[in-house]
Amino acid sequence: MDRRRFLVGATAMAAATRWSAAEQSNISQVSLTIGSVLPVSVPKEFVGLSYESAQLANPEFFSVKNKELVRLFRELAPNGNLRLGGGSSEYTTYSDEAVAGPMPFEVFGPDTSKTAKKGTVTSALALKNLRGFLDAVNWSCLYGLNLGQGTAEAAAHETAAVQRILGPRLLAFQIGNEPDSFRNRFRAASYGPADFIAEWERFHSAIVKVTPQARFAGPDISNKLPYLTAFAEIAPKYPDVVLLTSHYYAMGPASSPEATLDNLLSPYPKLTTLKRRDLHVIAEAQATAHLPYRMSEGNSCWDGGKAGVSDTFASALWCADYMLQCAARGWAGVNLHGGGNGYYTPIAGAPSTGFIRRPEYFGIKFAQRFVGTTVLGVTLTGASPLVDAFAFESSRGRELVLINKTSQDLACELGDGIAGSLVLTLTAPAIDAKEGVRLAAEHGGFDRVIKAQAYSASVFRLRKQ
């Protein structure tokens, strides 16, 4: 759907005279029309977070005792999905017994090339505490298993415990994390999609013999789409496969000089792990497998995020925009990766020191507003590629979103006799601000020409005039 057909709305030009001459010099004029209702609804568990499996080595983290974290999850979304996996899942083992000795760490951040991952153990106690946490926040769990260095027998034993303890809170198991990156790490250089499928089927067979009620998602790849295609082709053979998954990072690695704030805001960022021209592969995989798709791990910049980019307001605008793009495509959900004090984590901190909401947290919460809504078609005319528009219908009526990632204010003429009233804004003191992010209710009057300030995300209630 093209939201940027370039014509300038004459009414918007005229309406701009309501502002001062100084304001007009910094206002971009566009026009917009709302189309028909699309066959796309945003699922109730669309919002998700992703943490490393290694975090379970501290059984007190995902626990009802961690009251502050419980509160932040509940504030973020009344329903959501917690995915546990990441690079550390290929090093983690499971034990029915509690691990003796002190915890190896309090918090575990995003996996990077420098992360020490060995020796992390998930215990039955950690799973019991996790179940209590999930009950308290009313979220489900997508649980990753060790394929890279684990055995089918060990996976079957762990799966039985997870299924028994998490019960209805368990969405599905994922066998392996980023298997398309196993070559020259856990497998030979010749390792490819067919090799992964053979291993997946062997693990699957061992698991269902012990836990026949288990459900699965996958292939949880990094960026090599032939693995997704191969998995989609075998999925119809297995009714217990309920979801397709893969990862997305807007750019990376963090060490790249091109991993910049401007690049993050670009509609076609350099270094992205999935280009827009390849989105059709995901749609084709869904059609082949007859399954929904979820982006199960991703964020602004892989390899832990980048200081001054991933921890700024730019990440909040990027996040809100990206999540609504995913919603408009009909995807089942988005799990933003984080943990510890990683630069891109939406929630940073630890139980002993307290937690803070990073800017991205507010971008996720902005997108959460549209869970349960139906998507409408939108045509945005005359806008910069850095402006996106979305429209939704719900019990609140129809609402329009304008995400303005430019340094200019935006005046937008609404067509078809529609007027809009500002009801919510996501703003900050500056695009590179690390603090002062504001997600606030607004109370504007209805007008045919609406205004979105520079570097902001805005929601407008719509009505016929």
Secondary structure by P-SEA (a helix, b strand, c coil): cccccbbbbaaaaaacccccaaaaaacccbbbbbbccccccccccccbbbbbcccccccccccccaaaaaaaaaaaccbbbbbccccccccccccccccccccccccccccccccccccccccaaaaaaaaaaaaaabbbbbbbbbcccccaaaaaaaaaaaaaaccccccbbbccccccccccccccccccaaaaaaaaaaaaaaaaaccccbbbbcccccccaaaaaaaaaacccccccccccbbbbccccccccccccccccccccccccccccaaaaaaaaaaaacbbbbccccccccccccccccccaaaaaaaaaaaaaaaaacccccccccccccccccccccccbbbbbcaaaaaaaaaaccccbbbbbbbbccccccbbbbbbcccccbbbbbbbcccbbbbbbbccbbbbbbcbbbccccccccccccbbbbbbccccbbbbcccbbbbbbbbcc
